[in-house]
């Protein structure tokens, strides 16, 4: 019988309940071209042929798409290598204790590696970082080859140069939610950057506060 993986420092014990197997992680590291963690419901496939169900799903996505949000890149270090994914589904949760959340899909390539590490950093992208967002959403490439970053003091996760701000976290809890996971992080470190304007996402396109 294989022993359970050791819980990384700072991770809540119940987070381990959803750790995927090495085989499942390998299956997720396949030949995919895009790894953008949209708001839940916007990118999930509807496995039905019922026209009414498809229309309802389309309406669900259209309505959710009318809610403008910021764009983030969630990062960590796994096996000594930086890992990152573009993520739209991020929110604050609690002030005391300081908690935030993001919502990766179960098919996410990067999330299993982040979960294994037990920690992550959420980088808030600035208005001029749409290209960086696309880079971190890509698959099958060395995302960090031309990206400037430095490790955060608390977890060592990549802090991207030029970010609007960041929150550095340990994984506090992970909850299964349909075809996604709700990942709650306890904030260990946070700060603002020098940029002043955010990169936004609205109705399927990048926006800025000037548009």
C-alpha positions in Angstrom: 0.0 0.0 0.0 1.4 3.4 -1.0 1.6 5.9 1.8 -0.1 9.2 1.5 1.9 12.2 0.3 3.3 14.5 3.0 1.2 17.6 3.5 3.2 20.7 2.6 3.7 23.2 5.4 0.8 25.6 5.6 -1.8 23.4 3.8 -5.0 22.4 5.5 -5.3 18.6 5.9 -8.6 18.5 4.0 -6.9 19.9 0.9 -5.1 16.5 0.4 -8.5 14.8 -0.1 -8.6 16.1 -3.7 -4.9 15.5 -4.7 -5.0 13.7 -8.0 -2.9 10.6 -8.7 0.4 10.8 -10.6 -1.3 9.0 -13.5 -4.1 11.5 -13.6 -1.6 14.4 -13.6 0.2 12.8 -16.5 -3.0 12.5 -18.4 -3.6 16.2 -17.9 -0.1 17.1 -19.3 -1.2 16.2 -22.8 -1.1 18.1 -26.1 -3.3 21.1 -25.4 -2.9 24.5 -26.8 -4.7 26.7 -24.4 -4.8 26.9 -20.6 -6.9 30.0 -19.7 -8.9 29.5 -16.6 -12.1 31.3 -17.5 -14.9 32.1 -15.1 -16.6 28.7 -14.4 -19.2 27.9 -17.0 -17.7 29.9 -19.8 -15.4 27.3 -21.2 -16.9 24.0 -20.1 -18.2 21.7 -22.8 -21.9 20.9 -22.8 -22.2 17.2 -23.5 -25.7 17.1 -24.7 -27.5 17.4 -28.0 -30.6 19.0 -26.7 -31.0 22.4 -28.5 -32.7 23.9 -25.4 -29.9 22.8 -23.1 -27.3 24.2 -25.5 -29.2 27.5 -25.8 -29.4 27.7 -22.0 -25.7 27.1 -21.7 -25.0 29.8 -24.3 -27.2 32.2 -22.4 -25.4 31.3 -19.1 -22.0 32.1 -20.7 -23.2 35.3 -22.4 -24.6 36.6 -19.1 -21.5 35.7 -17.1 -19.4 37.3 -19.8 -21.1 40.6 -19.2 -19.5 40.8 -15.8 -16.1 42.5 -16.2 -13.3 41.1 -14.2 -9.6 41.5 -13.7 -7.1 39.1 -15.2 -4.5 37.3 -13.1 -1.7 34.8 -13.5 -1.5 32.2 -10.8 2.0 30.8 -10.3 4.0 28.4 -8.2 7.3 26.4 -8.3 7.0 22.6 -8.8 10.1 20.3 -8.9 12.3 23.4 -9.2 10.5 24.8 -12.2 8.1 27.8 -12.4 4.5 27.0 -13.2 1.8 29.5 -14.3 -1.6 29.8 -15.7 -3.8 32.7 -16.7 -6.9 32.9 -14.5 -10.0 35.0 -14.6 -11.9 33.4 -11.7 -10.3 35.1 -8.7 -11.9 36.7 -5.6 -11.2 37.8 -2.1 -13.0 35.7 0.6 -12.2 36.8 4.1 -10.3 39.6 5.9 -9.9 37.7 9.2 -8.2 35.4 8.5 -7.0 36.8 5.1 -8.3 34.4 2.5 -8.7 34.5 -1.3 -9.9 32.0 -3.9 -9.4 31.0 -7.5 -11.3 28.3 -9.5 -9.3 26.0 -11.8 -11.1 23.5 -14.1 -10.6 19.9 -13.3 -8.9 19.6 -16.7 -6.4 22.3 -15.9 -2.8 21.3 -16.7 -1.2 23.6 -14.2 -3.4 23.2 -11.2 -2.3 19.7 -10.2 1.3 20.9 -9.9 0.2 23.9 -7.8 -1.8 21.6 -5.6 1.2 19.4 -5.0 3.3 22.4 -4.1 0.8 23.6 -1.5 1.3 27.2 -2.3 0.6 29.8 -5.1 0.9 33.5 -5.9 -1.8 35.4 -7.7 -0.3 38.2 -9.9 -2.8 40.9 -10.9 -2.0 41.9 -14.5 -1.6 45.5 -15.6 -3.2 47.1 -18.6 -0.1 46.5 -20.8 0.2 42.8 -20.0 -2.2 41.2 -22.4 0.6 39.5 -24.2 1.9 38.1 -20.9 -1.7 36.8 -20.3 -1.6 35.0 -23.6 1.8 33.5 -22.9 0.7 32.1 -19.6 -2.5 30.8 -21.2 -0.5 28.8 -23.8 0.5 25.1 -23.5 3.3 23.1 -24.9 5.8 26.0 -24.6 8.3 27.3 -22.0 6.0 30.0 -20.6 8.8 31.6 -18.5 11.5 31.6 -21.2 11.2 35.4 -21.8 9.3 36.4 -18.7 11.0 38.4 -16.0 10.1 37.3 -12.4 11.5 36.9 -9.0 10.5 34.5 -6.1 8.3 35.8 -3.4 9.7 35.9 0.1 7.0 33.8 1.6 6.6 30.8 -0.8 9.2 31.3 -3.5 6.4 31.4 -6.2 7.1 33.6 -9.2 6.2 37.3 -8.8 5.9 38.7 -12.4 7.6 41.9 -13.2 5.2 44.8 -13.9 2.2 43.2 -12.1 -0.4 45.6 -10.7 -0.1 43.7 -7.4 0.0 40.2 -5.9 -1.1 38.0 -3.1 1.2 35.1 -2.0 -0.6 32.2 -0.4 -0.5 28.7 1.1 -3.4 26.4 0.1 -5.9 26.5 2.9 -8.6 24.3 1.5 -9.8 22.7 -1.8 -13.5 22.0 -2.6 -14.9 20.1 -5.5 -17.5 22.1 -7.4 -18.9 20.5 -10.5 -16.3 20.6 -13.2 -14.1 22.9 -11.2 -12.3 23.1 -7.9 -12.6 26.0 -5.5 -9.2 26.7 -4.2 -9.0 28.8 -1.0 -5.6 30.3 -0.2 -4.4 31.9 3.1 -2.6 35.1 2.3 1.0 35.2 3.6 2.3 38.2 1.8 0.8 40.9 -0.5 1.8 44.2 -2.0 1.0 46.6 -4.8 3.2 47.2 -7.8 4.0 50.4 -9.7 1.4 50.0 -12.4 -1.8 51.9 -12.0 -4.3 50.5 -14.5 -5.6 46.9 -14.6 -6.0 44.5 -17.5 -9.7 43.6 -17.7 -11.7 40.9 -19.5 -15.2 41.7 -20.8 -17.4 39.9 -23.3 -14.6 37.6 -24.5 -12.1 40.4 -25.0 -9.3 42.2 -23.1 -10.2 45.7 -22.0 -8.6 48.5 -20.1 -10.1 51.3 -18.1 -9.4 53.6 -21.1 -11.9 51.6 -23.3 
